[in-house]
Amino acid sequence: MEPGQEEEAARFDFLEWLHPDTSATVFTFLDHPAHLARASAVSRSWRRFVVGNGFSKIQCLRLCPDVSNFTSVSATQPQVVNVELEAHHHHMAYVHLSHGLLSPSPHEDCTIRCIGASTTDNFPEETIQNTLYPIDRVDMMRPSYWSSAGHLDPAVPESLFYILRSDLCLLHQINIQPFKAFFQYGDPIYSSKYVRFRLGYPKTPLPSELLVSHENQGQLAADENYIWTYTSPQFPMLQENALQSFKLPRPVLCIGGVVKIELLGRVQKQAMDGLYYICISHVQIVGNPLPPELGVAPYKNGVALKYYPDTGRSSVCRDGRRSPPNKWRNFASRIWHSGPARGIGWNQAILSRLFGAHDAPEET
């Protein structure tokens, strides 16, 4: 081979040698956002191939099957007429989603507000709001708990509805503490027999004002107000005054930030009226809120993944707290300083993919 031909062959793009289907099969083995960043940094043609074939979405589906609930992607930009730019926004939305799913953040209580309860015995003394606080009494005598209405039938279920800190939270477990009525003879514990969880999003936006009040207590605690994207198995609940942990079979992406806790079956009858009750003193919904530059919105008959690349949205959470600045850049920095990253010779072009840069390097 002539010297010039050897140099030209060394620069030849193997995507032009392989059939597109074969190339796509090879790229599906890339199982981390950093791998896609490296591939899209090779050349403009490689970037177009990565973006055009939706490999970032494929990665998300592998990481979390709940991603299949998204029927579209919506970017908060002026209406896009350029097909390539629209594909870029879709790509970046799923890249950020992959980053959020893989980030090794410590687990935290993701609960931010209550929506309501199926019933409440005495409002507001026994409101669902009491379950947000990790105590079963405010002082030596005043208890803090939610109580259902009483029923003769112990099979009648109850439900508690909560809103999470972020539209997207990766949930691991839910902790529930049944209430022990220390002011009644024998200190009875009003647990349920079983518990089950549903995760989803409201069909119409929930009001920003306080949801639990005399006027609307229980109005939004109905299944017809929501689309549930995940239902857990039933877990048995112990009749113990302890914070009981119910670990989900796998980490589940809560799409829409609404959690319904179904309390199934009653075990404790109240002596004074002969009715069965369920009482809960504390609830924790444990997981990882995903980056706030991601959100969800109802779209036609499904739900859209929303991408907010603007800094205003990405720095503020639902509860008004500011999220750590440049979270995505910190993720890239951790990869840069890792041993594997240094070993493969990372460069600025690759990091620019992680930062969301639009410009691709020139053809090589």
C-alpha positions, 0 to 999 in steps of 0.5 A: 500500500502506498504511504498516502493510501495507508494514511487515508485508510487510517482515517477512514470512518468505519460507519461508511464500511458497515451497514447502518443496521450493523453499526447500530448494533455495535452502538447499542453496546455502549451502556453509559452516557460517557461512552456516548459522549466519547462516540459523539466527539469523534466527528460530526457524522458520528454525532449525527449517528448517535443522536439520530438513532436515539441511543441515549433513549435506549440507554435510559430504557435499559437503566429504567424500564419506567422510561417507556411511559414517556410518549414524547419529549418537550423542550422549553425552547421556541418552536423547533423547525430544524429536525436536527436541532429537535433531535439534539434536544431529545438526545440531551433530555435523555442524556440528562435523564441517564445522568440522574438515574446513574448519579450516586446521590445519597437517599433522602426523604423525597416527600414535600407536600400532602395531597389528601387522604381518602377519609379523615376522622377528626379534621384538622386534629388528625390530618394527613399533614401530621404524617410529615413529621417524625414524631407521634406526639407534639408534647407529653399529651398531644398526639400527632397522627392521621386517622381514618374514619371508622368502619364496621367492615375491617376490609375497607381500605384507605389511601394517603396521597403525597407530592414529591420534591421533584417531577422525577424521583428514583424511589427505593423504599417507603417507610411507614410508622403505624400509630400507637394510641397511648391515650387509650386503654391497652395502647392499641396500634392501628396498623393496616394488614397490608400496604401497596404503592402507586406512582404517577402523575395528575391528569391536570396540574395540581393547585400550588396552594395548600391542598389539605384544608376544610374546603378541599379535604379529600377532594383530590384523593381519588384515582380518577385524578391521576394516571398511575405508571407503577403499582407495587406488590402488596407488603404485609404490615406489622402491628408494631409502633415502629418505622417499618421499611417497605423496599421496592423490588427495584428502584422505580422512577416516579413519573409525575411526583405523585405517590399513593399509599394504599392501606389494605385491611384493618386489624384494630377495633376501637373499644369505645365505638366498636369500629375499625380504624387505621392510624399512621404517625409518620411516612417517608418516601425514600429515593433520589430527586432527579435534576430539576432541569427535567420535568413531566407534562401530560401530552395527548394520551400519555406523558412527555419528558420535559427538558429545561436547559435554562439555568432558571429552572435548573437551580430551583426545586419544588420546595424553593431550595436551590439545587447545587450549581453546575450539577452536570459539570460536577458529574463530568468532573468526577468522570474526568478525575476517575482512573478509567477516564484518565486511562482512555485520554479524555479531552475537552471535546468529550467534556463539551458533550457532557456540558451540552455544547451544540457544536461538534468537532470538525470531521477527522 
